[in-house]
Amino acid sequence: MFFAVFYTHTHIMPAFHTLLDFQFEPGGPKNPLRDQAVYSDLCALVSGLVQSSGASSLPPVSLGDSGSLGIFTAENGSHATLRIYPQGLLTVDAEMWAAEGEQPSITAEHVASAQQKISELLGCKKSKRFPFIKRGARVDPYVPTADNKLIEYDFDEVVYEADSPYQNIKIMHSPQFGNMLLLDNDPNLAESDIAYTRAILGNGREDFNGKTVLILGGGDGGILHELRQVSPKWVTMLEIDQLVINAAIKHLPGICHDSMDQLKGHNYEVLVEDCIPVLEKYVQEGTMFDFVINDLTAIPISTQPVGDSWDFLRKILDFSMQVLKPTGRYYTQGNGANMVDALKMYEGQLDKLSCKVDFSKETVCVPSYHELWVFYRIWKVDAASGCKDKDMQATNGST
C-alpha cells in the first residue's frame, strides 16, 4: 500500500516572515533601553512596518538584565516583535500572510525603508535585512544542505509526491534545475546534475566496455542510462523502491531517458529488490563484478560511526568488496565537502574491512546541491605483495 498526492490549486495563505538586525552602541546616547524618547520613536517605526496606519502594541516586557521584548499587532493580521539586548543587538521580526501566489502587504521596499529609518534613529553602524521567509506555502522551497545550512530553491511546482513503504518521494520543478527528486526531503538528483552521475562513474577514468557492473540503488535511472552508452557486457541494478522507478520514468526523462522503460534489456536488468539478500546470494554463489557503483545513501552525519545507518553502510561495504573482482573498482558518493569529520570516519571504516583496500576521492560541484560533493573510488590491495593495481597509484585519500 502507498499514499500518493497529486497537487491541484487550493486556497492556501502562507505566512511571510521578515527579519531585521541592528547593532547599536550600548554606551551611546541613542540606547533605546535607556532613552524613552528613542524607544517611543522606535516603536512607531516598527508599528508602521506591519500596518501603515499604525499597529497596537502590548506594554513592553522587561527581561531584566537580558533587555526587553515588545509585541505589535495589526488589524490586517500582521504582527511584529521588537527584541532589544543590552549588549547592543536589536532585532525586529515581522510576520504577515498573503493568499497563495500573491505578495504580502509589506513589500521589500517597506522593509528597506524601515531598516534605513531605524538605523538612522539608533545611529547604527551595522544593520541587516533578510529576504522574506515563506512558511506554509503549497510549494515548500526550503531544503537544508548536508551541513544544515538552509537553501531556498526556486521550486514552482510539486510535480509528484507519494509515500512508499520505504520513504517519502517528491519531485519538485525548478526553472533553474529542471525536475528534482527528493527522498525523505533529501535532495537526490535534478535533471541538471549530470556532474553527479559522471562523478560516481569515475569521470571518464574507467573503461566499462565489455565489463560487468553492479548498481546499488540508482532508482532515478541516471547511472544506468550513462552506462548503457558505453557498451558494458552486463549491468545489474538493485533498487528496492518501485515507486521511485515509476516516478523517474514519468517525471525525470532528463535523467533516465528511456533506460528504464523496460526493466530488462540485452545487456542490463533492473531488479526491484532489497540489495542485502541479493548481495548475500552473490557472495554465496561466487558472483563477482568488475565495478560496483553504490548510489544508496550518503555517509551518515553523526559524532561517532555507530547506529543503524553506519551498520548498514559497513554491511554494504563488506558485501561489495566480496563481490568485487580483485582488479575491480568500487565507486560511491560521500557527503558534502564541509562534512570533514563524517568523511574521516568513513575513511576509518575502510581500514576495518575484511580485505585491505585503498582509495582516492574527488570533489565535484553538483548544481542543484548548492555545495561541493565528495565521491570515493575504492580498490582492493593485493594482500600478498602489498601492491595496488598499476593504474591506481593514488595517494591514500588524495583528490
C-alpha positions in Angstrom: 0.0 0.0 0.0 1.1 3.5 -0.7 -0.3 7.0 -0.5 0.2 9.4 -3.4 -0.7 13.1 -3.7 -1.2 14.8 -7.0 -1.5 18.6 -6.3 -4.1 20.9 -7.5 -4.6 24.6 -6.5 -6.1 25.0 -3.1 -6.8 28.2 -1.2 -3.7 28.5 1.0 -2.5 31.6 2.8 1.2 31.2 3.6 3.0 33.4 6.2 5.7 35.7 5.1 8.4 36.4 7.8 11.0 39.1 7.5 13.9 39.7 9.9 15.9 42.8 10.6 19.1 43.0 12.7 20.6 46.2 14.1 23.8 46.8 16.1 23.9 49.9 18.2 26.4 51.3 20.7 25.1 50.3 24.2 27.0 53.0 25.8 26.0 55.7 23.3 23.3 58.4 23.6 20.7 56.5 21.5 20.3 53.3 23.5 16.5 52.6 23.4 16.8 50.7 26.7 17.8 54.0 28.4 16.2 56.7 26.3 12.4 56.6 26.4 12.0 59.1 23.5 14.2 56.9 21.3 12.2 53.8 22.3 8.9 55.6 21.5 10.2 56.6 18.1 11.4 53.0 17.5 8.0 51.6 18.4 6.3 53.9 15.9 8.6 52.7 13.1 8.0 49.0 14.0 4.3 49.6 14.3 4.3 51.3 10.9 6.1 48.3 9.4 3.2 45.9 10.0 0.4 48.4 9.3 0.7 51.8 7.5 -1.8 53.4 9.8 0.0 52.0 12.9 -0.5 48.9 15.0 -1.4 48.4 18.6 1.3 47.3 20.9 1.4 45.5 24.1 3.3 47.0 27.0 7.0 46.2 26.7 8.1 43.2 28.7 11.2 43.8 30.8 13.6 40.9 30.8 15.8 42.3 33.4 19.5 42.0 32.6 18.5 40.4 29.2 16.8 43.5 27.8 13.2 43.9 26.7 10.6 42.5 24.3 7.9 44.4 22.5 4.9 42.9 20.6 2.9 44.7 17.9 -0.3 43.5 16.3 -2.3 45.0 13.3 -5.9 44.7 12.2 -4.7 43.1 8.9 -3.4 40.1 10.9 0.2 41.1 10.8 2.4 41.2 13.9 5.9 42.1 14.8 8.3 41.6 17.8 11.0 44.0 18.9 13.8 42.5 20.9 16.5 44.7 22.4 19.6 43.1 24.0 21.7 45.2 26.4 24.9 44.2 24.6 23.8 46.3 21.6 21.8 44.0 19.4 18.2 44.8 18.3 16.1 42.5 16.2 12.8 43.1 14.5 10.7 40.1 13.3 7.6 40.8 11.3 5.1 38.3 10.0 2.1 38.7 7.7 0.1 36.5 5.5 -0.9 36.6 1.8 -3.0 34.4 -0.5 -1.1 31.8 -2.4 0.6 33.5 -5.4 0.2 37.0 -4.0 2.7 39.2 -2.4 2.3 40.3 1.3 1.1 43.8 2.2 4.6 44.6 3.5 6.8 44.9 0.5 10.6 44.6 0.3 10.6 48.4 -0.3 8.7 48.9 3.0 11.2 46.7 4.9 14.2 48.5 3.3 12.7 51.9 4.3 12.1 50.7 7.9 15.7 49.4 8.0 17.1 52.8 6.9 14.9 54.8 9.4 15.7 52.6 12.4 19.4 52.6 11.5 19.3 56.5 11.4 17.4 56.6 14.7 19.8 54.4 16.6 22.9 55.7 14.8 23.7 52.1 13.8 26.9 51.2 12.0 25.6 47.8 11.0 22.2 46.5 10.1 21.0 43.6 8.0 17.7 42.8 6.2 16.9 39.1 5.4 14.8 38.1 2.4 11.2 37.0 3.2 10.9 33.5 4.6 7.8 31.9 3.3 6.1 29.4 5.7 3.2 27.1 5.0 3.3 27.6 1.2 1.8 25.0 -1.1 5.3 24.6 -2.7 7.9 24.5 0.1 11.1 25.9 -1.3 13.4 25.2 1.7 15.8 22.3 1.8 18.9 22.1 4.2 22.3 21.2 2.9 24.4 18.4 4.4 25.9 20.8 6.9 22.5 22.1 7.9 22.5 25.4 6.0 19.2 26.5 4.7 18.8 26.8 0.9 15.8 28.4 -0.7 15.2 26.8 -4.1 13.2 28.3 -6.9 10.6 25.5 -6.9 7.4 26.5 -8.5 5.5 23.2 -8.6 5.2 19.9 -6.7 5.2 17.6 -9.7 4.6 14.4 -7.8 4.5 13.2 -4.2 4.0 9.7 -2.8 4.7 7.7 0.4 6.1 4.3 -0.5 6.7 1.6 2.1 10.2 2.8 2.3 10.2 6.6 2.0 8.5 9.8 1.1 9.1 10.6 -2.6 8.9 14.1 -4.0 9.6 15.5 -7.5 9.8 19.3 -7.5 10.1 21.5 -10.6 12.8 24.2 -10.6 13.1 26.6 -13.6 16.8 26.5 -13.0 17.5 22.8 -12.4 14.5 21.1 -14.0 12.7 18.3 -12.2 14.4 17.3 -8.9 14.0 14.1 -6.9 13.9 14.3 -3.1 13.6 11.3 -0.9 12.5 12.0 2.7 13.1 15.6 1.8 16.7 15.0 1.0 17.9 16.2 -2.4 18.9 13.2 -4.6 19.2 14.4 -8.2 17.9 17.0 -10.6 17.8 17.0 -14.4 20.7 19.5 -14.3 23.0 17.1 -12.3 24.9 15.1 -14.9 28.0 16.1 -13.0 26.9 13.7 -10.2 26.3 10.8 -12.5 29.6 11.2 -14.3 31.5 11.6 -11.0 30.1 8.4 -9.5 31.2 6.6 -12.7 34.7 7.9 -12.5 34.6 11.0 -14.7 36.0 9.2 -17.7 38.7 7.3 -15.9 37.2 3.9 -16.4 36.6 1.7 -19.5 33.2 0.0 -19.0 33.3 -1.6 -22.4 32.7 -5.4 -22.1 32.7 -5.1 -18.2 30.1 -6.3 -15.6 28.7 -3.6 -13.4 26.5 -3.8 -10.2 24.5 -0.7 -9.3 23.2 -0.5 -5.8 20.2 1.9 -5.7 20.1 4.3 -8.6 16.3 4.4 -8.9 16.4 7.7 -10.8 18.0 5.8 -13.7 20.8 8.2 -14.4 23.7 5.8 -13.8 22.0 3.0 -15.8 21.4 5.4 -18.7 25.1 6.6 -18.8 26.4 3.0 -18.6 24.2 1.9 -21.5 26.0 4.4 -23.7 29.4 2.7 -23.2 28.7 -0.9 -24.1 29.1 -2.8 -20.9 28.9 -6.6 -21.0 26.1 -6.7 -18.3 24.6 -4.3 -15.8 22.6 -5.4 -12.8 20.8 -2.7 -10.9 19.3 -3.3 -7.5 16.6 -0.8 -6.5 14.2 -1.5 -3.6 11.5 1.0 -4.4 9.3 0.5 -7.5 7.6 3.9 -6.9 10.9 5.7 -7.4 11.4 3.9 -10.7 7.9 4.7 -11.8 8.2 8.4 -10.8 11.6 8.7 -12.6 10.2 7.1 -15.8 7.3 9.6 -15.9 8.8 12.8 -14.4 12.6 12.6 -14.8 13.1 12.0 -18.5 16.1 14.3 -18.5 17.9 11.8 -16.1 16.8 8.3 -17.1 15.7 8.9 -20.7 14.2 5.6 -21.9 16.6 3.4 -19.9 14.0 2.1 -17.5 11.1 1.8 -19.9 11.9 -1.9 -19.9 13.4 -3.4 -16.8 15.4 -5.9 -18.8 17.4 -5.4 -22.0 20.0 -7.2 -24.0 22.8 -6.2 -21.5 21.1 -5.0 -18.4 18.4 -5.9 -15.8 16.8 -3.9 -13.1 15.8 -6.0 -10.1 13.3 -4.4 -7.7 14.6 -6.0 -4.6 16.4 -5.3 -1.3 20.1 -5.3 -2.2 21.2 -7.0 1.1 19.8 -10.5 0.4 20.8 -10.3 -3.2 24.4 -9.4 -2.2 24.4 -12.3 0.2 23.3 -14.6 -2.6 26.1 -13.3 -4.9 28.7 -13.9 -2.2 27.5 -17.5 -1.6 27.4 -18.2 -5.4 30.8 -16.5 -6.0 29.3 -14.0 -8.4 31.7 -11.1 -9.0 31.7 -7.8 -10.9 34.2 -5.5 -12.5 32.5 -2.5 -11.0 30.2 -1.9 -8.0 28.5 1.5 -8.0 26.9 2.4 -4.7 24.2 5.0 -5.1 22.2 4.1 -2.0 22.8 6.8 0.6 25.3 9.5 1.6 27.7 8.9 4.5 25.8 9.4 7.8 26.3 12.6 9.8 27.0 11.7 13.4 29.6 12.3 16.1 30.6 8.6 16.1 30.4 5.9 13.5 27.7 4.0 15.4 24.0 3.3 14.9 21.8 1.7 12.2 23.0 3.9 9.4 26.6 3.1 10.0 25.9 -0.6 10.4 24.1 -0.6 7.1 27.0 1.3 5.4 29.5 -1.2 6.8 27.4 -4.2 5.7 27.1 -2.8 2.2 30.9 -2.1 2.0 31.8 -5.5 3.2 29.5 -7.3 0.8 30.5 -5.1 -2.1 34.2 -5.9 -1.5 33.3 -9.6 -1.5 31.6 -9.4 -4.9 34.2 -7.1 -6.4 36.8 -8.7 -8.6 40.5 -8.4 -7.5 41.1 -5.7 -10.1 37.7 -4.2 -9.7 36.6 -0.7 -8.7 34.0 0.5 -6.2 32.5 3.9 -6.5 30.3 5.7 -4.1 29.1 9.2 -3.1 30.5 10.5 0.2 28.9 13.7 1.5 29.3 17.4 1.4 32.8 18.7 1.3 32.2 20.6 4.6 31.4 17.4 6.5 35.0 16.7 7.2 34.5 14.6 10.4 32.0 12.3 8.7 34.3 11.8 5.7 37.2 11.0 8.0 35.0 8.5 10.0 34.1 6.8 6.7 37.7 6.6 5.6 38.4 5.0 9.0 35.9 2.3 8.3 37.8 1.3 5.1 40.7 0.2 7.3 38.4 -2.3 9.1 37.1 -4.2 6.1 37.7 -7.9 5.7 40.1 -7.2 2.8 42.7 -4.5 2.5 41.7 -1.6 0.4 43.0 1.8 -0.7 41.0 4.8 -2.0 41.1 8.2 -3.8 38.4 10.8 -3.7 37.2 13.6 -5.9 35.2 16.8 -5.0 32.6 17.8 -7.6 30.2 20.7 -7.9 26.7 19.2 -8.3 24.5 22.2 -9.5 21.3 21.5 -7.5 23.1 20.6 -4.3 24.4 24.2 -3.8 27.5 22.6 -2.2 30.6 20.7 -3.2 30.1 16.9 -3.0 32.8 14.2 -2.4 33.0 10.9 -4.3 35.1 7.9 -3.4 36.9 5.4 -5.7 38.0 2.3 -3.8 40.0 -0.7 -4.9 41.5 -3.8 -3.3 45.1 -4.1 -2.4 47.0 -7.3 -3.1 47.4 -8.7 0.4 50.4 -10.9 -0.7 52.5 -8.3 -2.3 51.0 -5.1 -0.8 50.8 -3.7 -4.3 47.9 -1.8 -5.9 46.8 -2.1 -9.5 49.2 -0.2 -11.8 46.6 2.4 -12.9 45.6 3.0 -9.3 48.8 4.6 -7.9 47.0 7.3 -6.0 48.0 8.5 -2.6 45.6 7.3 0.1 42.9 9.9 0.3 44.2 12.1 -2.5 41.9 14.1 -4.7 
